[in-house]
Amino acid sequence: MPGILYLVPNTLGPTEPPADASATHPLESIIPRQVQAIAAQLDYFVAENAKTTRAFLKLLGSSQALAKPIQEIQIAELNVNTPPAALPSLLAPLLEGRDGGLISEAGVPAVADPGANLVRLAHQHGIQVRPLVGPSSLLLAVMASGLNGQSFAFNGYLPTDAEARAKRIRQLEDRARKEKQTQLLIETPYRNTAMLEALVQSCQPGTLICVATDLSLASESVRTQTAAQWKAALAAGKAPDFHKKPTVFLLLAE
């Protein structure tokens, strides 16, 4: 009988174990204890990034007893460079009856993450897939934005070429206006300023733009303003503190 493929949530950014053993563990407010317990019993992971997975296991091990020492836990990588032909081998341990976990570099796996194809293949092979509760930056951003949470769409990364990016932003703004649908997008963290400037320049003055940074972390910041207000803030040198920090951008044209 095949094992179970658990979809294991990760933290949304660097999180350190408490320095004081009597202090509340940081995972307590991010990942339910039952989910921690399931993840701690796994000794096989398919990970977007092995290094960040080891960091997560170290953090988890300071809260829960791990099934094995970290160096004995098997971690296979699955990222944007993994060829489709390699996916069956990643499921081989589960087909042999071993439980495994799919884990993203940050947040929940298979959402804005390369793990979706592995999940699809697991279904094709009759492997039970169990999603575990944890933080999703996209849903947290929608919740905190004040924008339409009844209808929203995630658009991933926009083109890096300035002209193509501006055109895409106007398309998303038009869709947001016609469908009353919140549009979500992300950017490589070091390009956050360029993305906000592009949104301000491409959107109509009254379009609402939300910038949600470091969600669930101590440095979390969520701010929703019109494009005109953001333009004035940038001109006054009051840009968000989001350089090289994971950020979700949202827009809604009314």
N, C-alpha and C positions, 0 to 999 in steps of 0.2 A: 504494500500500500504506500502511495507517495506521501512524502512529508508535507508540511504546511508552509506556504510562503507568507511570512509576516511582513507587512509594510510598516517599517519602523520609523517613527518620527525622530528627527534630530533637532537640536537647538537651532535658533536662527542666527547665532553668532557665537564668538568665543565666550565660554562660561567656565569659570574656575570652581573647584570644590571649595567649601567654606574653610577658612583658616582655623576657625574654632569649631571643634567637634560638637559643641552644644548648640551651634547656630543652625538655623533652618537651611537645609540643603537647597541650592538653587533650582534643581530639577523639580522640586515639589510644586512650584508655581507654573511649571512649563509642561511637564509630562506626567500623567497620572501614575500613581504608584503601581497599579496593576500592570500598566504598560511597561514600566521599568522592569518589573519582575519577569515578564515574558521575554523581553529583550536580553535580560541578563542570563537566561537559560540557553540562549542560542550560541552555537560554536561555529556557525557558518554564515557569512554575510556576503552579499553582492553589493558593492559600494561604489558610489560615484567617485569617491576619493579615499584611498586606503588610509592616508595620514589623518584626515579629519575623522574617519571612523574610529581609528585607534584613540584619538583624543576624546571622542564621545564615550568609548568603552572605559577609558580611564576615569572619566567623570561619573559614569554609571557605576563603576566598581567602587567608588567612594560612597555610594548610596545603597547598592545591592551586591550580594555575593555573586560573582560571575561563575558560569559553568566551568570555565577553564581560565588559566592565566592568559593575559592578553596575547602574549607571544605564541600561544598554542591555538588561538582562535583563527580559523581560516577566513581570509578576506580576498575575494576576487573582485576586480574592478570592472565596472560597466559605465562608460562615459561616451561622449559624442564621437570619440575616435574608435569605439568598439565596432567591428564589422558585424553585420547581421548573422553571418555564418558562425560566430562565436557564441551566440546566445544559447543554443542547446547544451553546450558544455557547462554553462553556468547553472542550468537546472538539473544536471546529472545527479548531484548529491540528493536532491529532493526526490527524484524518481527512484532513488535507491532507498527511500524511507526516512531520510534525514530532514528535520525542520531547518529552515533558513530564513534569514531576514534580508529584505531589500532596504537599503538606507541611502538617503540623499546626502549631499554635502551640507545642506541646511534645509530645515523644514521637512515637509512630508514628501515621500518618494512618489514618482510617477506624475507629479504635477509640476510643470515647468522644469522637468527633470527627464533624463534619458531612460528611466526605468520602465516607462509605459509598455514598450515592446516586449520586455521580459514578462510583464504581467499578462499580456495578451497570449504569449506563448505558453505560460503556465496554465491558463484556461484551456488552451487547445490540448494540453496533455492531461487534463483532468486533475490538476493540482489545486487544492483548496487555497484560496487567497484570502488573507485576513488583514484588512486595514486597521491599524492601531491609531488611537486618538493622539493628536499632537498639534503643534503650532504650524499654521499656514500663513505666511506673510500676506498672501493675496486676500484671504478671507478677513484677516485682522485689519488690513487696510480698508477694505470695503466697509467693515463694521464701524471703523473710526472716522471715516471720511465725511459722513453726512450726505453722501451722494446716493443715487438710486441703488438699493440693495435687492430690488425685485428683479432687475434685469441688468446684467453686467457681462463683459467679455474681456478675456485676457488675450493680449496681442503680442506678448513676448518682447523681443528686441526690435527696434526700428532701424532703418538703414543708417549707416554712419555718414554717408554722403549728405551734405547739408541740404542740397536741393531736393533730393529724394526723401529725406527725412521730413522736411517741411510739407511736401506733397502728401506724405502718409498721415501726418498729423491733421492736416485739413480734411482728409478722407475720414479719419476717426471722429473728428469733431462733427462732421456732417452726419455720420451715422448716429452719433450720440444725440444730436438734435432731432433727427427724424424718428428714431426709435426710442428716444428717452432712455437710452442705455448707457450706463457708466462704462467707460473704456479704461482698461488697466494696461500698463506697460512697465517694463523694467529696462535698466541700462547698466552697463559695466560701471561699477561704483566710481571709478576715477573720471567718468564722463558725466556725472550727475549734474554739474553746473551747466555744461553744454546742453543737456537735455532740457533742463528747466528754461534756459534762455530760448531754446527753439520752440518750446510750448508757448511761452509768452509772446514771441514774435509771430507765431503762426496762427494762434487762436484769436477769436473775437474777444474784445475787452470784457464782456460779461460772462464768458465761459468759466466755469468753476474748475479749479485745478487743486488737487490734493497732493501733498508730498509727505509720504509716510516712511520714516527712517528708523532703522534699528528696532523694529517691532519686537516686543517682549523682553528687550534688554534694558538695563538701567539707563542707557542713553537714549531711550525711545523718544521720538518726536513725530507728531502728526499735526499738519497745518493745512487748512482748506481756505482758499481765497480766490477771488476772480483773477483772470489774467491781468487786468489793469492794476489790481492791488499788488500782484507779484512783480509786475514791471516796475512799479514805484519802489517796492522793497529792494529789488536788485539795484536800481539806480542809486538808492541811498546806502548801498553796501550792506544790506541786511539779508543776505542770502542765508538759507538754512545751513546748519552745521552738518553737512552730509557728504563732505569730500571723502571718498574711498569707503563710504558706509553703505551697506545694502539698503536700497530705497525702492519703493513702489510708487509710481506716478499714476494718478487717476484724473480723468476729466469728464465733465458733463456739461453739455451746452443746452441751455434752456430757452 
